[in-house]
Amino acid sequence: MLEINVKEARSNFSQLLNKVEQGQDILLIRRGKKVARLVSPETDCNLPSLGEFRRTIALSGEELSSVVLTDRNKERY
């Protein structure tokens, strides 16, 4: 992994993007601290859609609206 300070990265950004495109990771340093990492998009993970995620959840118990109505009626009377 190539480490480079932010000032150098600004002046050589196109070259850095070429390196990232070739698969090299780049770590950006500001005042001696790690602040960002540039990685190629191939390292991203694919997340399922929200609809797919919701279909995997099994619902159980009462509907919330009936629970709320029951609690309100208990408080009133």
Buried (B, 14 or more C-beta within 10 A) or exposed (E): EEEBEEEEBEEEEEEBEEBBEEEBBBBBBEEEEEEEEBBBEEEEEEEEEEEEEEEEEEEEEEEEEEEEEEEEEEEEE
